[in-house]
Amino acid sequence: MALNTNLLDDLTDLLQSEQSFISDGAILKNAVIEAALNMEPRLLELLMGAKTIKTHFFTEVSGVPVFDKVKFQDFVSNKAFLPDSYTAFRNRIGLMDARGNYLSQSRDVVLAWPYKDCVLEGGMVKEDRGRDEVFWNTTLAPDDITRLYEPKALAGWERWDAEAAAERRAKPVGEISDDDSLLIKGNNLLVLHSLKKRYAGKIDCIYIDPPYNPPSDSNTFLYNNRFNHSSWLTFMKNRLDEAKLLLKNDGSMIVAIDENEFFYLGVLLQEVFPDHEVHCISVVHNPRGVQGANFSYINEYALFVIPKAMKSICGRVIDPEEVNWSNFRNWGTESERGDARNCFYSIKVKDGAVIGFGEVLADDAHPEQTVEGDDGVFEVFPIDRRGVERKWRYARQSVDQISDLLRAVWRNGHYEIELGKNFGTMRTVWQDSRYDANKYGTQLLRELVPGCDFTFPKSLWTVHDCIKAVVGEKKNAKILDFFAGSGTTGHAVFELNKSDDGRRTFIMAEQLEYAETCTKQRIVEVMKRGNLDAGFLYAEIMHSNSAIAARIERATDMAALQVIHADIRDTGYLRYDVDPSAFDTDDFTALTIDEAKRVLMDCLDANHLYVNLDSLGDADFDICGEDEAATRSFYGLGA
């Protein structure tokens, strides 16, 4: 809005005429603003007496002038108006809240949604079956949440190494070390809480591929409520908060996602990881495209959460034909031998290949540029064509680290040494036939585990390259995936180790039923086919009421439900508000199967679905000696 150039001057002169608004010749802005907010008659009469002021700050309503005190306050308090116009806004662009404060300046701006103050257990065990999920409110049910979060007992322990994979028969677990890879079947929220005792602050990289939550029948995030996005965000935040505690200070997280929750997830990650950068990588995983009404999607995303102001991402490997070669000998200013004596040594070449390095020469030694020695070995020194002794670009103590980037070129009767940069900065769009989720995801999985009905596995090489970007130079890194799915992350870790003789380990969690029949079997098969010197441990969170719940779900007739009904009375944990005498009523047999299932499920205490660690020695749970010993070893407890 254009400014009446006299408005500021007129208002200043007008206010200075009222002594109560003046101190030492200066206008008391706070006094003026307070008078405006209180609609004080002395100010209103003063303003209405000046035509230009009245026109600007008063509006006629049915012939009565009405004072716009908000507009007047903004005008008086404004310190950043432009030279030739008046605006209520500073000379900046950005999102603001209703009070006129920039969101970037506020610490109170967060992503809010229903259920944010709740814990969503996420206990679904089959992709095609939803569940009436329990939202534990952090204010109203703190005791329940405390019990839910307690570490769990683990059962069904198995050790798989190359020999076990070849024989397809697991070994006893024995002692558990931090060098063991791990696959746990069970609710991933509970797994994360159970991992904290051993792995807090020890994870180098987290890679997860959570449910994508699409608005279609293919949605595998089937929790029964009317706040679809809200439930998904609660589900994710509960897990991200705990996963963050497992990361090292320089650790990074990678989250795969598509367009359905992309925007929500990005804001959530920035809130959970305020001291990290969030980068979006677009991966072309389906070059054939998924037909939509307006666009055909060929890509999905990988959100990289990395520490701020830290080099966390490895370089991008460049194809051999794209390598840019340059002379390894320095040139220009400060490039002579005397500028860095540790950079004057020989590079040994045989049959056109660099085979080693000599020691730094004494200052009084002045060799030729190329010297032929015994057994066809040439020694090449950093001397230019004019005979000037210069220096190599790397000192003798560090050149071995880049020896694979050097090549020798015979030119004009002597050797020149060249340095090839075979890596560059990682790019934000990844497009390669290796990322095809059909060929290197679905087809590969069916080949490894025939009959596995897991849907939409990631390309092995998408996961491999994501993990490599973070831990490519960390050969002893620990990688966590608590949405393990078909086990692509474990497979990718094995492939990465095979390429560089690494000793990286993985920790995976999967709660759906195929954890044993698909995820575990895939890793075993990869070990068997590759004859890998590797291994992993397998275990399951020990069930209590959840085992009874599974029996209820599988029951097909009233006879089976009556047996379960009797077992619940004897061994199940009932909800505190269930009357045992009413529970024994004969009316149960008169119910339909669906009604009977619902009654039985309602009677179970949802907070006793699993066996907590503090019940490890409880005879009621009948934990075998081997499982108890392995669990104690895992948690670092005494025998």
C-alpha positions in Angstrom: 0.0 0.0 0.0 1.4 3.4 -1.0 2.2 5.7 1.9 0.8 9.3 2.2 4.3 10.9 2.5 3.0 13.2 5.2 1.4 10.5 7.3 4.4 9.8 9.4 5.2 13.5 9.8 1.6 14.4 10.6 1.3 11.6 13.2 4.7 12.6 14.8 3.7 16.2 15.0 0.3 15.3 16.4 1.6 13.0 19.1 4.2 15.6 20.1 1.5 18.0 20.9 0.2 15.8 23.7 2.7 16.1 26.7 1.7 12.7 28.2 3.1 11.0 25.1 6.4 12.9 25.2 9.6 12.5 27.3 12.7 14.6 26.6 11.3 15.5 23.2 10.9 11.8 22.1 7.6 10.1 21.6 6.9 7.3 24.1 5.8 4.6 21.8 4.7 2.2 24.6 2.5 4.9 26.1 0.9 5.6 22.7 0.3 1.8 22.1 -1.2 1.3 25.5 -3.5 4.3 25.0 -4.6 2.8 21.7 -5.3 -0.6 23.2 -7.3 0.9 26.0 -9.2 3.2 23.6 -8.4 6.2 25.7 -10.5 9.2 24.8 -7.6 11.7 24.9 -5.8 9.7 22.1 -9.0 9.2 20.0 -9.9 12.8 20.2 -6.4 13.8 19.1 -6.4 11.4 16.2 -9.9 12.3 15.0 -8.9 16.0 14.9 -6.5 15.4 12.0 -8.2 14.6 8.7 -5.3 12.6 7.2 -4.9 10.5 10.4 -8.7 9.9 10.8 -9.0 8.8 7.2 -6.2 6.3 7.7 -7.0 4.8 11.1 -10.8 5.1 11.3 -13.6 3.3 9.3 -17.1 4.6 8.9 -19.7 2.0 10.1 -23.3 3.3 9.8 -22.0 6.8 10.0 -20.0 6.2 13.2 -16.1 6.3 13.0 -14.6 3.1 14.3 -10.9 3.1 15.4 -8.7 0.3 13.9 -6.4 0.0 16.9 -4.5 -3.0 15.5 -3.6 -1.1 12.3 -2.6 1.9 14.4 -0.4 -0.2 16.7 1.4 -1.9 13.8 2.1 1.5 12.3 3.4 3.1 15.5 5.6 0.1 16.5 7.0 -0.6 13.1 10.7 -0.1 12.7 11.4 -1.6 9.3 9.2 0.3 6.8 10.5 0.8 3.3 11.9 4.3 2.3 9.0 5.2 -0.1 6.1 3.1 1.2 4.5 1.9 4.3 4.1 -1.8 5.1 3.3 -3.6 8.3 5.9 -6.3 7.4 9.6 -6.3 7.8 11.8 -6.3 4.7 11.8 -10.1 4.7 10.0 -13.1 3.2 8.8 -16.0 5.3 5.9 -17.8 7.0 4.4 -16.0 10.0 2.0 -17.0 12.7 -1.2 -15.1 13.6 0.7 -12.8 15.9 3.0 -11.6 13.1 6.1 -13.6 14.3 8.2 -15.3 11.7 8.0 -19.1 12.1 11.8 -19.4 11.6 12.3 -17.2 14.7 9.9 -19.2 16.9 10.8 -22.2 19.0 7.1 -22.9 19.6 6.3 -24.0 16.0 6.0 -27.7 15.7 4.0 -30.3 13.7 0.9 -31.0 15.6 -1.7 -33.7 15.1 -4.3 -35.7 17.1 -2.7 -38.5 19.1 0.7 -36.7 19.2 0.8 -37.3 23.0 0.0 -41.0 22.6 1.9 -44.2 22.0 0.8 -46.3 19.1 1.9 -49.8 19.8 1.4 -51.0 16.2 0.8 -54.6 17.0 -0.5 -55.8 13.6 1.0 -59.2 12.6 -0.4 -59.7 9.1 -0.3 -57.2 6.2 -3.9 -57.9 5.2 -5.5 -57.5 8.6 -6.0 -54.3 10.6 -6.3 -54.1 14.3 -8.2 -52.0 16.8 -5.1 -50.2 18.0 -4.5 -49.1 21.5 -3.4 -45.5 21.8 -1.6 -45.2 25.2 -1.9 -41.6 26.3 1.3 -40.4 27.9 -0.6 -38.3 30.5 -3.4 -40.7 31.4 -1.6 -44.0 31.2 2.1 -43.4 32.2 2.2 -46.7 34.2 0.9 -48.7 31.3 3.5 -47.0 29.0 6.3 -47.7 31.4 5.5 -51.4 31.4 5.1 -51.4 27.7 8.5 -49.9 27.2 10.4 -52.2 29.6 12.9 -54.5 27.9 11.4 -57.9 26.8 12.5 -61.4 27.3 13.7 -63.1 24.1 13.0 -66.7 23.1 13.7 -69.1 20.2 17.3 -68.1 20.0 19.3 -69.5 17.0 22.8 -69.0 15.7 23.4 -69.1 11.9 26.9 -69.2 10.4 28.2 -70.5 7.1 28.2 -74.1 8.3 24.7 -73.8 9.7 23.4 -72.2 6.5 25.0 -75.0 4.4 23.3 -77.7 6.6 20.1 -75.6 7.0 20.3 -76.2 10.7 20.8 -73.6 13.4 23.4 -73.9 16.1 23.1 -73.1 19.8 23.7 -69.4 20.5 26.3 -69.4 23.3 27.8 -66.0 24.3 26.6 -63.0 22.4 29.0 -60.3 21.4 28.7 -56.8 19.8 30.1 -58.4 16.6 27.0 -60.5 16.1 24.4 -59.5 13.6 20.9 -59.9 14.8 17.3 -60.5 13.5 14.5 -60.1 16.1 10.9 -61.1 15.3 8.5 -58.9 17.3 6.9 -55.5 17.6 9.5 -53.0 16.5 8.6 -50.4 19.1 9.3 -52.9 21.8 12.4 -54.1 20.0 13.8 -50.6 20.0 13.3 -50.2 23.7 14.9 -53.6 24.3 17.9 -52.7 22.2 18.7 -49.5 24.2 20.5 -51.3 27.0 23.1 -52.8 24.7 23.2 -50.5 21.7 22.4 -47.0 22.9 24.8 -44.6 21.1 26.4 -47.4 19.1 24.6 -47.4 15.7 26.4 -45.8 12.7 23.5 -46.0 10.3 19.7 -46.6 10.5 17.9 -47.5 7.3 14.2 -48.0 7.4 11.5 -48.6 4.8 8.2 -48.0 6.8 4.6 -48.4 5.6 3.9 -45.9 2.9 0.3 -45.3 3.9 -1.2 -44.8 0.4 -4.9 -43.8 0.0 -5.8 -47.1 -1.6 -6.6 -50.8 -1.1 -2.8 -51.6 -1.2 -2.2 -49.7 2.0 -0.5 -52.0 4.5 -0.9 -49.5 7.4 -4.3 -50.7 8.4 -5.0 -49.3 11.8 -8.7 -48.7 12.4 -9.3 -45.1 13.1 -10.4 -42.0 11.3 -7.2 -40.0 11.7 -5.1 -41.8 9.0 -2.3 -39.3 8.7 -2.4 -38.7 12.5 -2.0 -42.4 13.3 0.8 -42.8 10.9 2.7 -39.8 12.3 2.2 -41.1 15.9 3.3 -44.6 14.8 6.5 -43.1 13.2 7.3 -40.5 16.0 7.2 -43.1 18.7 9.8 -45.1 16.8 12.0 -42.3 15.6 12.3 -40.9 19.1 13.7 -44.2 20.3 15.8 -44.8 17.2 17.5 -41.5 17.7 18.9 -42.7 21.1 20.6 -45.6 19.4 22.6 -43.5 16.9 26.1 -42.4 17.5 26.8 -38.6 17.6 28.0 -38.8 14.0 25.4 -41.4 13.0 22.9 -40.9 10.2 19.4 -42.2 9.4 17.9 -43.0 6.0 14.1 -43.2 5.6 12.5 -44.5 2.3 9.1 -43.0 1.5 6.9 -42.1 -1.4 4.7 -39.1 -2.2 1.9 -40.0 0.1 3.6 -39.1 3.4 6.6 -37.4 2.0 5.7 -33.9 3.3 4.5 -35.0 6.7 7.6 -37.1 7.2 10.0 -34.4 6.2 8.6 -32.0 8.8 8.5 -34.8 11.4 12.2 -35.6 10.9 13.2 -32.0 11.2 11.3 -31.9 14.5 12.8 -35.1 15.9 16.3 -34.3 14.7 16.6 -30.5 15.1 20.5 -30.7 15.1 20.6 -32.6 11.8 20.2 -31.8 8.1 17.5 -33.5 6.1 18.3 -34.1 2.4 15.9 -35.6 -0.1 17.2 -38.1 -2.7 14.9 -39.1 -5.6 15.4 -42.7 -6.6 14.0 -43.9 -10.0 12.9 -47.4 -8.9 10.1 -48.1 -11.4 11.1 -46.8 -14.9 7.8 -48.2 -16.3 5.9 -45.8 -14.1 2.7 -46.1 -12.0 -0.1 -44.6 -13.9 -2.0 -41.8 -12.1 -4.7 -39.3 -13.1 -2.1 -36.6 -13.8 1.4 -38.0 -13.4 3.0 -41.4 -13.8 5.3 -41.9 -10.8 8.6 -43.5 -11.6 10.4 -42.5 -8.4 10.3 -42.6 -4.6 12.4 -40.9 -2.1 15.2 -41.5 0.4 15.4 -38.9 3.2 18.9 -38.7 4.6 19.1 -37.3 8.1 22.8 -36.4 8.8 24.6 -34.3 11.4 24.9 -30.6 10.7 28.3 -29.2 9.6 29.8 -32.6 9.2 31.0 -34.6 6.2 28.8 -37.6 6.6 28.2 -38.8 3.0 30.9 -40.7 1.0 31.8 -39.7 -2.5 30.0 -40.9 -5.6 32.0 -43.5 -7.6 32.6 -42.3 -11.1 32.6 -44.7 -14.1 36.1 -45.4 -15.4 35.5 -43.7 -18.7 34.4 -40.5 -16.9 37.5 -40.3 -14.7 39.4 -37.0 -15.0 43.1 -37.5 -15.0 45.6 -34.8 -14.1 49.4 -34.6 -13.4 50.3 -35.9 -9.9 53.2 -33.5 -9.9 52.4 -30.0 -8.4 52.8 -26.9 -10.5 52.4 -23.2 -10.0 53.3 -21.3 -6.8 54.7 -23.2 -3.7 55.1 -26.3 -5.9 58.9 -26.8 -5.7 60.8 -29.4 -3.8 61.8 -26.9 -1.0 58.2 -26.1 -0.3 57.5 -29.5 1.2 60.5 -31.9 1.5 58.3 -34.9 2.4 56.7 -34.7 -1.0 59.9 -35.5 -2.9 60.2 -39.3 -3.3 60.1 -41.8 -6.1 57.0 -43.6 -7.5 57.9 -47.1 -8.6 56.5 -48.4 -11.9 56.7 -51.8 -13.5 55.1 -52.9 -16.7 53.2 -49.6 -16.8 51.7 -50.0 -13.4 52.4 -48.2 -10.1 53.7 -50.8 -7.7 55.0 -48.8 -4.8 56.9 -45.7 -3.4 60.4 -44.9 -2.4 61.5 -43.0 0.7 62.0 -39.2 0.9 65.3 -38.3 -0.7 68.0 -36.5 1.1 68.3 -32.8 0.2 71.6 -33.3 -1.6 70.3 -36.0 -3.9 69.3 -34.8 -7.4 68.1 -37.7 -9.6 66.8 -37.8 -13.1 63.0 -37.5 -13.7 62.8 -41.2 -14.7 65.4 -43.7 -13.5 65.4 -47.3 -14.8 66.5 -49.9 -12.2 66.8 -53.6 -11.9 64.0 -56.1 -12.9 62.3 -53.5 -15.1 61.3 -51.2 -12.2 61.4 -47.5 -13.0 61.6 -44.8 -10.3 59.8 -41.6 -11.3 60.4 -38.2 -9.5 58.4 -35.0 -9.5 60.7 -33.2 -12.0 59.1 -31.1 -14.8 60.3 -31.1 -18.4 62.6 -28.1 -17.7 64.4 -30.0 -15.0 62.8 -28.1 -12.1 62.5 -30.3 -9.0 59.0 -30.0 -7.8 56.9 -32.1 -5.4 54.1 -34.6 -5.5 50.6 -33.6 -4.4 50.7 -36.0 -1.5 53.3 -36.4 1.2 55.1 -39.8 1.5 53.3 -40.7 4.7 49.9 -40.3 3.1 50.4 -41.4 -0.6 49.7 -45.1 0.1 46.1 -44.2 0.9 45.5 -43.1 -2.7 47.8 -45.5 -4.6 44.8 -47.0 -6.4 44.0 -43.6 -7.9 47.4 -43.3 -9.6 48.5 -44.4 -13.1 51.8 -44.2 -15.0 51.8 -42.9 -18.6 54.8 -43.3 -20.9 55.3 -40.1 -22.8 58.3 -38.7 -24.8 60.7 -41.2 -23.4 59.8 -41.0 -19.7 57.0 -41.8 -17.3 54.5 -39.2 -16.1 52.4 -40.0 -13.0 48.7 -39.0 -13.1 46.0 -38.8 -10.5 42.5 -39.8 -11.4 39.6 -38.7 -9.3 37.2 -41.6 -9.5 34.7 -40.1 -7.0 32.6 -37.0 -6.8 29.9 -35.5 -4.6 26.8 -37.6 -4.2 23.9 -36.4 -6.4 20.3 -36.0 -5.4 18.7 -37.9 -8.3 19.7 -41.6 -8.6 18.9 -43.2 -11.9 20.3 -46.6 -12.7 18.9 -49.9 -13.9 20.2 -51.5 -10.7 17.4 -49.6 -8.8 14.6 -51.4 -10.6 12.5 -52.7 -7.8 10.9 -55.4 -10.0 14.1 -57.0 -11.3 16.3 -56.5 -8.2 13.6 -56.6 -5.6 10.6 -58.8 -6.4 12.3 -61.2 -8.9 15.4 -61.5 -6.8 13.4 -62.3 -3.7 11.3 -65.0 -5.5 14.5 -66.6 -6.7 16.0 -66.7 -3.2 12.9 -67.6 -1.3 10.3 -69.3 -3.6 6.8 -68.9 -2.3 7.5 -65.9 -0.2 4.5 -63.6 -0.5 6.2 -60.4 0.7 5.0 -57.5 -1.5 7.0 -54.6 -3.0 10.6 -55.4 -1.8 13.2 -52.7 -2.4 15.9 -53.2 -5.0 18.9 -54.7 -3.3 21.1 -52.1 -4.9 19.0 -49.1 -3.7 19.4 -50.2 -0.1 23.1 -51.1 -0.8 23.9 -47.7 -2.2 22.0 -45.8 0.5 23.9 -47.6 3.3 27.2 -47.3 1.4 26.7 -43.6 1.1 26.9 -43.4 4.9 29.2 -46.3 6.0 31.2 -46.9 2.9 34.3 -45.9 4.7 33.4 -47.5 8.0 34.2 -51.2 7.7 33.1 -52.0 11.2 29.8 -50.1 11.2 26.6 -51.2 12.8 23.4 -50.8 10.6 19.9 -50.9 12.1 16.7 -51.6 10.3 13.5 -51.9 12.4 11.2 -52.3 9.4 13.2 -55.3 8.1 10.5 -56.6 5.7 12.1 -59.3 3.5 15.6 -58.7 4.8 17.0 -56.5 2.0 19.1 -54.5 4.5 20.9 -57.6 5.8 21.5 -58.8 2.2 22.9 -55.4 1.3 25.3 -55.4 4.3 26.6 -58.8 3.2 27.1 -57.5 -0.3 28.9 -54.3 0.9 31.2 -56.4 3.2 32.0 -58.7 0.3 33.1 -55.8 -1.9 35.6 -54.3 0.5 36.3 -57.1 3.1 34.3 -55.2 5.7 33.1 -56.5 9.0 29.9 -54.5 9.2 27.0 -55.9 11.2 23.2 -55.5 11.0 20.4 -55.4 13.5 17.0 -56.0 12.0 13.5 -56.2 13.5 10.3 -57.5 11.8 7.0 -58.1 13.5 4.9 -59.6 10.7 4.5 -63.3 10.3 6.9 -63.7 7.4 9.9 -62.7 9.7 10.8 -66.4 10.1 9.6 -67.8 6.8 10.9 -65.1 4.5 13.3 -62.6 6.2 15.3 -65.2 8.1 15.3 -67.7 5.2 16.5 -65.0 2.7 19.6 -64.2 4.9 20.3 -67.9 5.3 20.0 -68.5 1.6 22.3 -65.5 0.8 24.9 -66.9 3.2 24.6 -70.4 1.7 24.8 -69.4 -2.0 27.7 -66.9 -1.4 29.5 -69.3 1.0 30.0 -66.2 3.2 32.1 -66.1 6.2 29.3 -64.3 8.1 26.5 -65.1 10.4 23.6 -63.7 12.5 21.5 -64.5 15.5 17.7 -65.0 15.4 15.3 -64.5 18.3 11.7 -63.6 19.0 10.1 -61.3 21.7 8.5 -63.8 24.1 4.7 -63.7 24.0 2.3 -63.8 26.9 -1.2 -62.6 26.2 -0.3 -62.0 22.6 0.1 -65.8 22.1 -3.5 -66.2 23.4 -4.7 -63.4 21.2 -3.1 -65.2 18.2 -5.0 -68.4 19.2 -8.3 -66.4 19.4 -7.7 -65.0 16.0 -7.0 -68.4 14.4 -9.9 -70.2 16.0 -12.5 -71.4 13.6 -15.2 -72.9 15.9 -16.7 -72.5 19.3 -15.0 -75.7 20.6 -11.6 -74.1 20.1 -12.8 -70.9 21.7 -14.1 -72.7 24.7 -10.7 -74.3 25.3 -9.1 -70.8 25.0 -11.8 -69.5 27.3 -10.7 -72.0 30.0 -7.0 -71.3 29.4 -7.5 -67.6 29.9 -9.1 -68.2 33.3 -6.1 -70.3 34.3 -3.1 -68.6 32.7 -4.1 -65.3 31.0 -3.7 -61.8 32.3 -7.1 -60.3 32.6 -7.9 -56.6 32.4 -8.2 -55.0 35.9 -11.9 -54.2 35.3 -12.9 -57.7 34.2 -14.9 -59.5 36.9 -13.7 -63.2 37.0 -17.1 -64.4 38.2 -18.8 -62.8 35.2 -16.1 -64.2 33.0 -17.2 -67.7 34.0 -20.8 -67.2 32.8 -22.4 -69.9 30.8 -23.7 -67.2 28.5 -20.4 -67.4 26.6 -21.5 -70.6 24.8 -24.5 -68.8 23.5 -22.5 -66.2 21.6 -21.6 -66.3 17.9 -18.0 -67.0 17.0 -17.3 -63.3 16.2 -19.0 -62.2 19.4 -17.1 -64.8 21.4 -13.8 -63.7 19.9 -14.5 -60.1 20.7 -15.4 -60.9 24.3 -12.2 -62.9 24.8 -10.0 -60.2 23.2 -11.6 -57.6 25.4 -10.9 -59.6 28.5 -7.1 -59.8 27.8 -4.9 -57.1 29.4 -3.3 -55.4 26.4 -0.3 -54.5 28.6 0.6 -58.1 29.2 1.0 -59.1 25.6 4.7 -59.8 26.0 7.0 -61.1 28.8 9.1 -58.4 30.4 12.7 -58.9 31.2 12.0 -58.7 34.9 9.9 -61.9 34.6 12.8 -63.9 33.1 13.0 -66.2 36.1 9.2 -66.5 36.6 8.2 -70.1 36.5 4.7 -69.1 35.1 6.3 -68.3 31.8 8.2 -71.6 31.4 11.3 -70.0 29.7 13.7 -72.8 28.7 17.3 -72.7 30.1 19.0 -71.9 26.7 16.7 -69.0 26.0 17.2 -67.6 29.5 20.9 -67.9 29.2 21.0 -66.2 25.8 18.7 -63.4 27.0 20.9 -62.8 30.0 24.0 -62.7 27.7 22.2 -60.3 25.3 21.4 -57.8 28.2 24.7 -58.3 29.9 23.1 -59.9 33.0 24.8 -62.4 35.2 24.0 -66.1 35.0 
